[in-house]
């Protein structure tokens, strides 16, 4: 009797493991196929938009620091006054521009679609370097550094440094959303249209919070969004062409991600202690869920032979 129960347990385990692995392979393969369809011409529109922004600033004689701030002062104050009417929503949503928060929600894809993380890591490394470089080159002061702080609403920490352009939060948001958008791109055109429209709309809502909290001018977030979109595309191209990040999908490197996500959990708990935001709770819950699934799978892989050894002893 005990042998039959043990035999059924082993069969159930093997069946469940194979089914889970099948879905993982299927999703990851679907993402890879979608990335393979992406053409270089996808960067033409965002490059055109960037050129259009530069042309607008040129026409307005706003290609210098002082004029850049002045030309969008009224628009900034107007948008800020409207968006800041919902301070809690603005402050929570703006945290999506923090890689720690956004990537926590995407952590589950390390299991089911590691190809997404290959593109995400590649684009994030490039965006980190480029963002720091551009901020130092442009050296544009933030609104709190040039405007009367009583003329607009500041939610959260007052940022008054000279690194307003481009918005790093906007780059992070659109880099991540672009990687996701092309990963799950529908096949039919009408679905593609609504899918892209939904993702871009979501991105614009999230980046607008940077104006709402008084941290950036409108053009800061527009430029940051366009750059983020381009970097998301570059991350996909890099992960598709080079095999530098294929180790991400190798299960033997799971302990690295377990350690990384555990550290992220610690950082989120620390933030919760200092700033009790609901978005941090959701981020932490997402990370803990991913950690549980990865750790559980890792333990099963380590001890999957034990039932078979027990079976041999019984026989």
N, C-alpha and C positions, 0 to 999 in steps of 0.2 A: 504493500500500500504506500509506504513511504517513498519507494522507488518511483511509482507512478506520479505521485504529487511532485516529486523533484523533477521528473522528466517533463511534465507539463509546465512547470515554472521556467525551466530552461528554454522550452519552445516558445513560451509567451515572451520571454525576455528577448530572444533572438528575433522574433517577429516584430516586436515593438521597436527594437534598435534598427532593424532594416528599414522599417516604414519611416522612422524619423530621418534616417540617413538619406532615404530616397527623396523626401520632401526638401531636405537641405540641398542636395545635388540639383534638384529640379529648379529651385529658386535661384541658386547661384548661377546655373547655366543660363537661365532666362536673363539675368542681369548682364552676363558676359555677352550674350547675343545682342542685347540692346546697345551696349557700349560699342560693339563691333560695327553697328549700323551708323554710328555717329560720324559725320563728315567734318572736315576742316572748315568748310564754309559756314559752320554754325557760329564761328567767331566774328563773321563779317558784320552782322547787325550790332552787337555790343561795341565793336570798334567804331562803327559809324556813330553810335550814340555818344561815345566818349568824345569824338571829334566835334559833334554838335554842341556838347557842353562847353568845350574850349572855344568854339566859334561864338557862342552866346556871350561868354565872358569877354572875348575880344571886342565884340560889337559894343558891349557896355563899358569898355575900357576898364575892365575889372580883373586884369591879369597881374595885379599886384596885391599884396596882403591887405592893405587898408581898404582899397576899392572892393575887393572880394567880399569883405564883411559888410560894407556899406550897401552894396547892391542888393543884398538879400535880407537886410535887417528887418524891414517891414513884414516881409513874408514869414520870416522866422518867428517874430513876435506874434503874428496872427495865428500861425499854426500851433505855436506853443500854448497860446491862451486857450485854444479849443481842445487840444489833446490833453492838456494838464487838468481838465475837469474830471478826469478819471485817474487819479494819481496811483491808486493801488494796481489797477490793470496795466498802466503804463510801466510802472516799476517792475512788475513781475514779467511782463512780456519782453522788456528790454534785456532781461537776463539771457534770453536765447542767443544774444550776440556774444556771450561768454562761451568759449569752446567747452569748458568743463560741463556746463549745463546742457548745451545742445547735443554734444557727443554722448552724454549719459543716456539720452533718449534713443540714440542710434546704436547703443552698445549691443542690443539684441541681434543686430545684423552681423556681428562677428561670428555668430553661430550659424545663421541661416543663409547669409549672403556675404561672405568675407570679401567678395570682389568689390563691394561697396566701400569697405574699409581700405582696400588697396588704393582706390581713387581718392578717398577722403584723406588718408595720410599723405599721399603725394601732393594733393592740392593745398593741404593745410601747412605743410612745410614751406612750400613756395610762397603762400600768402603771408606767412609769418615774416619771412625775409623781406618780401616786397613791401608789405605794409609799414614796417619799421623804416625802410629806406625812403619811401615816399613821404612819410610824416616828417622825417628829418630834412628832406629836400625842400618841401613846401613851407614848413615851419609856420603854419597858419594858427593864430591864437583862437582858442575856443570862445564861444559867446560870452561866458562868464568873465573872460579876461579883457574883453573890449567893450561890452555893453554894461549899462547900469543894471546891477543885479535885481533892483526893485522893478525894472521894466518888464521882466518876464519871470516865469515860474521855474524853479529848480527843484527837482524831485530826487531825493537821495543825496549822494556826495556832490559837492561843488567842484567841478573840474575846470581849472583855469590855466591849463598848460598850453604850450604852443604846438599842439599836435592834432589839430582839428581835421585836417584834410589828408587822406580820406578817412572815413569812419571805419575803424577796425571791426566794430560790432557788425556793421553792414556787410563787410567783406566775409566775415565768418558765416553769417546767416545765408547769404546768397551762394557762397561756395558749397555749403552743406546741402542747401535745397536743390542746387543744380545737379549735384551728384545723385541725389535721390530722384529728381525729376526724370533724368535719362535712364536711371536704373529700372524704373517701373513704367516706362513709356508704353502706352497702349498701341496696338497695331493699326486700328481704324482711325482715320483722320479726324472724324467728329469727336471721338474720345480723346485723341491727342490734344485737340484744341482746348477742350474743357479741362483736361488734366494740367496742361501748361498754364492756362489762365488761372486755375485754382492755386497752383504752386507760386506763381509770380505775385498774385494778389496777397497770399499769405505772407510772402517775403516783404512786400511793400508795407503791409500792416505792421510787421515786426520792426522794420528799419525806421518807420515813422516815429516809433517810440523814442528814438534818439533825439528827435526834435522835441517831443513831448516832455522829456525829462530835462531839457535845457542843456544837453551835452554837445549838440552838433547843429550846424547850419544845414538847410535843406540840400544844398549842392554837395556837402560832405557825404551825406547818406546816398545821394544819387550816384556819385562817382564811386563810392565804396561798393554799392550794389552791382554796378556794371563790372567793376574789377573782380568782384567775388564771382560773378557769373562766368567771366572769362577764365578765372583760375580754376573753377569747378570743371570746365571743359578741358583745360590743360591737364588737370589731375587724372581725368578719364583717359586722355590720350597717352599720358605717361604710363599709367598702369596697364594700358592695352599693348603698348609697344615694348616695354621693358619688363623683365622678370625680377626686378629688384625687390618687389614686395609680395611675391607669391608665397613667401613663408607665412604670411598672415593666415592662409587657409590650411596650413599644416597643423594637425592636432597636437603634435609634440611641443608646439610653442604655446599651448593653452595656459601653462603656468605663468607665462609672462603677462598675459592679459588678466589672469586672476589677480596677480600682484598689482598690476596697473589699475584695475577697476577697484580693488580694495583701497588703494591710496586715494583714488578719486572719492570714494565713499567717506574716507576720513576728512578730506577737504570740504566736502559738502556738509558734513556734520559740523565742522568748524564754522562754516558760513551760517548755518542755521543758528548756532549759539550767538553769533554777533548780529545776525539780521534774519529775523523769523519770517521768511517769505515762503508762500505756498508752493511756488515753482521749485524751490529746493527740495521740498518733500516729494514731489512727483519725480524729480531727477534722481533722488536717492532711491525711491521705490523701483524705478526702472533699472538702476544699476544693481540693486540687490537681487532683482529677478534674474537678470543676466548672470550674475555671479552664482546664483543657486543652480541655474541650468548648466553652466559650464562646469562647476565643481562636481555636480551630480554625474555628469557625463564622464568627467575625468576619473572619478572614483570607480564608476562602472567599468571603464576601460582597464583600470589597474587591477580589478578583482574579478573580471569576467570569467577567468579560468577556474576560479575556486569551486563553483557548483559542479563543474566537470570532474574535478579532483575528488570531491565528496562522493560523486556518483560512482567513481572507480572504486573507492573504499567500500561502499555499500555492497557492490557486486562481488 
